[in-house]
Amino acid sequence: MKDSTTISSHRYSDHDTVESSRTAPSSDQYALFECRTCDNFVLAFGPGEPAMYCHEESMQPVVASTMDIEPPDIRQVLLDAFGLPKAGLDICLSVVGEGPLSANEVAQQLDYDRSTVTRYLNDLVDLGLLYKSQLNREEGGVVNVYHSTDLERMRRETLLGFLSWAGEAAALIDAANLTKQEYCKANPSQELPNLFWESFTDD
């Protein structure tokens, strides 16, 4: 396999169904593959054309999807994957573009409440997008200032973080489908209740 990042997911490769006329999402940076022997799916991310193998055989590219997937919105992606809404993104970009900055300087620049800025700055440090150091003041004392991590490292870490989140999301979807399948098998004469997922939250 060439330079690429992969997420592998097992289950539900229904090869007997007719492929939809909808084309799978296409990009110069990623591709989807499936194994015709087992239910292994792979998302390959990266430039070039990675050669994917399963059971020592080439995996087949997925060229059609039965679901009409809406294109992702960057704000929603950041919120869902990293818990980073618009305010957090604004604060991160402020430090990346103008840093190093203190919490007071960021708050003044963006006209945000200082406590909000401090909370998001610490969240961004925990995420690995920023790092914190102490600066000696001329008038005495020290102040915490925030710096951007290396931008190439930030790119890599956020990409890997999102792909890990996507793998977790795929596992949740798979588990949900299995739960639904098992419920229908155990209750063949009953319709799936409207509040199905709420009734299985403890599982």
Secondary structure, DSSP 8 states (H G I E B T S, - for coil): --S-EEEEEES---TTS---SSB----SSEEEEE-SSSSEEEEEESSS----EETTEE-EE--B-SS------HHHHHHHHH---HHHHHHHHHHHHH-SEEHHHHHHHHT--HHHHHHHHHHHHHHTSEEEEEEE-TTSSEEEEEEE--HHHHHHHHHHHHHHHHHHHHHHHHHHHHHHHHHHHH-TTS---TTHHHHTTT-
